[in-house]
Amino acid sequence: MEAGVLLDKLLRRTGLLELHIQTLRKLEPLMAPMASEIALAFYDYLGRDEEMRAILWEVPGRVERLYQSFADWYRGLFCGRYDAEYAEKRARIGLVHAAVGVKPSFIMPAFGIVQELSLEHLRNTLRSPEVLSAVEAFEKIMAIEAAIMQDSYMQAMACGYRLGAAADQEQALVVGARAILEKAN
Ligand code: HEM
């Protein structure tokens, strides 16, 4: 399924309405400056896991590059423009993960950490009556992100099997994701 079509379905399924979009946009000045700090805490968390650390440090300069990519991704959550272009960029990020061998089981706990760090900041900085609507909008966009990431993995897997890499699920993911990324370039 095309990323834009998937996004439309996800907007409906999560109930991310114009009201929530406005809330996310309003949160941007509060949350975007936190992006670098959240990136630091995020990679600190990933680096504490042996398997994830091995992937992160496999390529020289990778982690340093990732601080910036992650911070850009994080600021994007509050851009307030969730359209086909947004969905395509996010789907590509999912494919990049599958292509470099980030296992699907690493992804949801990582999303959980982003949520934890962000909710703490929202709770500490917003007035009580504002917290609920902020959390509601934030949870919805995070659910959309997670679903797009999951869909990218599914597409990579299906493509990997089609290409005959079916002997091993992990290999099918890598082969499939690389093939889709190459085709898109
Ligand atoms: C909430 C989940 C995550 C987010 C939002 C995220 C964000 C990003 C972004 C924005 C990129 C750049 C993609 C591009 O080049 O277009 C990236 C790449 C990457 N991420 Fe993640 N990531 C997440 C989870 C993880 C996990 C769990 C790992 C485990 C090790 C990981 C390792 C990597 C690696 C190795 C790359 C490729 C770096 C390269 O270009 O060499 N990420 N990530």
Boltz pocket constraint, residues with backbone or C-beta under 6 A from the ligand:
constraints:
  - pocket:
      binder: B
      contacts: [[A, 46], [A, 51], [A, 52], [A, 53], [A, 55], [A, 56], [A, 59], [A, 62], [A, 66], [A, 69], [A, 70], [A, 73], [A, 92], [A, 93], [A, 96], [A, 97], [A, 100], [A, 102], [A, 106], [A, 107], [A, 110], [A, 111], [A, 114]]
      max_distance: 6.0
